[in-house]
Amino acid sequence: MKNVPTMTIDMLLLYTNEAGRFLSMLLYFAILITFFLKILNHVISFFKAYTKGHSCFKY
């Protein structure tokens, strides 16, 4: 009987550890994706400005 609570606590710790790892992975991917999208947005806006004001770049 004494073993049951410690076992459940161990299982809970294991599950929380796995959940924490999964959540940190999700957070990392979310940060990566938002960073990538920001860069992509900057590149797209730069190309739009470049094609729109192309006469500015011609010497």
N, C-alpha and C positions, 0 to 999 in steps of 0.2 A: 504493500500500500504506500510505503514511503517513496518508492521509485516513480510512481505515476506522475506526481506534480513536477518533479525535476525533469522527467521525460517530456512532458507537455511544454515546460518552460524552454527546454532545449530546442524542441521543434519550433516553438514560436520565435525563438532567437534566430534559428536557421531561416525560417520563412521571412522574418523582417530583414535579415541580412541579404537574402536573395532579392527581396522587393526593393531594398535600398540600392542594391547594385543595378537592378533593372531601371529604377527611377533615375539614377545618376547617368546611366547610359542614354536614357530618353532625353534627359536634360542636355547632355553633351551633343546628341544628334540635333536637338532643336536649336541650340546655339550655333552649331555648324551650318545648319540649313538657313537660318536667318542671316548669318554672316555671308553665306554664298549668295543669297537672294539680294542682299544689300549691294554686294560687289557687282552682281549682274545688272541691277537697276542703275548703278552708277555708269557701267559700261554702255548700257542701252541709251541712257540720257546723253552721254558723251557723244555716241555715234549719231543720235538724232540732232544734237547741236552741231556736230561736225558736218553732217549732210545738209542741214538747213542753212548754216552760215558758211558754206564752202568757200565763198569768195574771200572770207577773212583769212583763210589758210593759204590762198594763192598769193604768191609774191610777184 
